[in-house]
Amino acid sequence: MTTAVESGAVLRMPVHFDDLDAMGVLHNSRYAVLVERAVVLWWAERGVSFAGGRPTTPDAFNVVREYAITFHRPVTGTGEIAVHFWLDRMGTSSADYGFRVTSLDAETVFAEGRRVNIRVDPATMRPAPWTEHGREIAAALQR
């Protein structure tokens, strides 16, 4: 479920048993997966996704260029967490996201960081401009 916030979005995401490492904490690699799933779900709720292996809009065809994360506290055990994300900047072909992984009440910040997505042309695999429709949708995420 997506929750509206002052800027950006907050999605509740499940932490499953197989997301945990041998110490019973969320494995570091799973944070990126949770952020990815939250961002993809948010866009899919707005019609920007894949169906039958094909993008539903040109803006669905994008790749992650850069990813940075700082870990603050471990997520211990299964249950739900919150993934907050927003757009700090939307360039011609890039989208710079900020994100924070927190407890549901947002009192505990487990990790935070940024990721940069690049929209690419499926034929050339080169950067391509976001569509106006994509920019309109993205405006809800911009800070």
Secondary structure, DSSP 8 states (H G I E B T S, - for coil): -EEE-SSSEEEEEEE-GGGB-TTSBB-HHHHHHHHHHHHHHHHHTTT-SEETTEESSGGG-EEEEEEEEEE-S--BSSEEEEEEEEEEEE-SSEEEEEEEEE-TTS-SEEEEEEEEEEEB-TTT-SB----HHHHHHHGGGB-
